[in-house]
Structures are given as structure tokens and as C-alpha cells.
Amino acid sequence: MSYPKGSFSVDSGALDSHSSDIGQVSKQIEELMGLMQRRLESLKGNWKGAAASQYEVLHGDWIKATKKVQTSLDAIGLAVGGASKVYSTTEDDVMRAFQIPGR
């Protein structure tokens, strides 16, 4: 759907709700990463050699990639939450501009 420049429609409450959902998913990812990390730590003590070294490289790549996902989710959540506040405040300001004093 496209809108002419300067025209938009938004549900700031829905944006706020989505911001919260995104934050919860980010926390779930962090918790699951911690759980997986603890489980994989046991491999280090029992696995030696070239394959173990290559595993460590891939494991490090995996950690970096999941941190990037989590960082991106956090940024998206903050942006969506910020947009919700801005839209809500703007709507309130415009509404007040149309109020007649004493009414």
C-alpha cells in the first residue's frame, strides 16, 4: 500500500506491542544461546585435535552471527518503540491544537 507524501496511517498501540514482542524474542534468543553455550562447553574437555579446532572456529562464527541477530532485533525493537511514542505524542499534540479553550 502506498500513500501520498505526507499521508500516513499508524496504530501506535500496535507498534508499542510489537516493540515489546521483539524485546521478548531477543531475551529468549539470549537465554537459548546461554543454554546452548553451556551444553557445548562440555565438548571442549573431551574433544582434541584438528577437528576440535575447526569446530571452535565455526562455534565462534556462530556466536558472532547470533549476537548480530540479537543486536539487530534490539535495534529494531527500540526503533519501533520510539516510533510508537513519537506517533502517539504527535497525535496528542495535533488533537490539542484543535481544542477550543474553555470547551
Buried (B, 14 or more C-beta within 10 A) or exposed (E): EEEEEEEEEBEBEEBBBBBBEBBEBBEEBBEEBEEBEEEEEEEEEEEEEEEEEEBEEEBEEBBEEBEEEBEEBBEBBEEBBEBBEEBBEEEEEEEEEEEEEEE
